[in-house]
Amino acid sequence: MRFKIHVLVMVVMVATVVCLPSLTFAAQGTATFYTPPYVPSSCYGFQDNGVMIAAASDVIWGNRAACGRKYRVKCTGATNQGISQPCKGNSVVVKIVDYCPPGCHGTIDLSKEAFTVIANPDAGKIKIEYTQV
């Protein structure tokens, strides 16, 4: 009987370890926004990818590996003194279509339309959590 309980405990522990990698934790960074025209883009040239798009900074760019990835982005707070509560409480899913070159002021440079879903654009730059979806 004791052996069966020990085996059961081991099975539960292994199952827990196997399932842990499937949990995703949000990374933290900052977001800014850019305005149209959104084409051409570094990833897709003149292909129109709609407006729920973003440009990736070096933090996630990975030498074009980020092209086509989708990220869920949520505003978590202000980065400046201008707008103390910029967040709207929403999240947005964006597709990486472009590169935000060195000197980029955010981890992710959202289209203005995507930024507006999650925050007041008057903030200009916000703190975010983001996860790949």
N, C-alpha and C positions, 0 to 999 in steps of 0.2 A: 504494500500500500504506500509506504513512504517513497519507494522508487517511482511510482506513478505520479505522485505529487511533485517530486523533483523534476521529472520529465515535463510535466505540464507547466511548471514554472519556467523551465528553460525554453519551451515553445513560445510562451507568452513574451519572454524577454527577446527572443530572436525576432518575433513578429513586430515588436515595438521598434527595434533597431532598423529593420527593413523598411518600415513605414516612415521613419523620421525624415529621410531625404525628400519625401514627397511634400513635406511642409515647406512653404516658402515664407521667408521673412522679408519684409520691406526694407529696401535700402533707403538711406536718407540723402538728400541733396537740395538743390535749388532749381527753380524754373524761372525762365524769362519767356518772352514771346517775340515772334516776328510777324510781319504783316505781308500780305500778297504783293507781288506775285509769288506763288509757291513753286513754280516751275521756271527754269529747269532745276532739278535737284541732283545731288551727288549720286544718289542710288538709282534713280529712275529716269534721268534726263528730262525729256519733255512730257512724260506720261503723267496724266492727272490722277492723283491719289486722294482726291477730296480735300477736306479741311481738318479732319481729325488726325493731324500729322504732327511730326516733330523732327527736330534736328538733334543729333546726339553729340555731346561734347566728348573729348578724349577719354573721359571716365568710362563711357560705355561704347564708344565707337569701334574699337578693336579692329582697325584697318579694314573697315567696311563690313565687318561681321555683324554689326547691328542693323544693317539694311534689312527691312522687312519685319524686324522684331516688333512685337506689340507690347506696350507697357501700360499698366493701370497706374495713373498718377493721382495723388490726393494732396491738396494743400494742407499744411500743418501749422502754418503761422507766417507772420510778417518777418521781413529781413531789414526793414528800415523804420524810421519814425513817421513816415508819411501817412500810411494807412495801418492803423493798429490792429484791425481785425479784417484782413482781406479775404479770408476763406469763406466759401459758400456752403461747405459741408458735403459737397459732391465729389465724385471721382470721375475720371475720364480715361478712356482707352485710346491710345494714339499709336500710330504706325511710324516707325523711324524711316524717313525718306531722304534725309539730308545730313550733312556734317556741319556742326557748329565749330568753326576753326579756333585755333589757339587764341586766347583772349576772350573767348566766349564767357559770358557772365553767369551762366547757369549750367547745371548738370544736363538738363534737357531744355531745349529752346522750343517751346510749344507754338503751334499756330495761334494767332490771336483768338480764333474761335474756340479752340480747345482750352486755352488759358481762361477765357471768359466763363466757361462752364464751371470751373473750380474756384475762381478768385476774381476779385475786382481788378480789372486791368490797370487802374490808376496806381496800384501797388508797384507795378513794373517788374518786381522780382519777389518771389515767395519761397518759403521753405516747403519741401515736399517729401512724401514717402512714395516710392515707386517699386513696382514688382513686374517682372516679365510675365505675360500671360500667354 
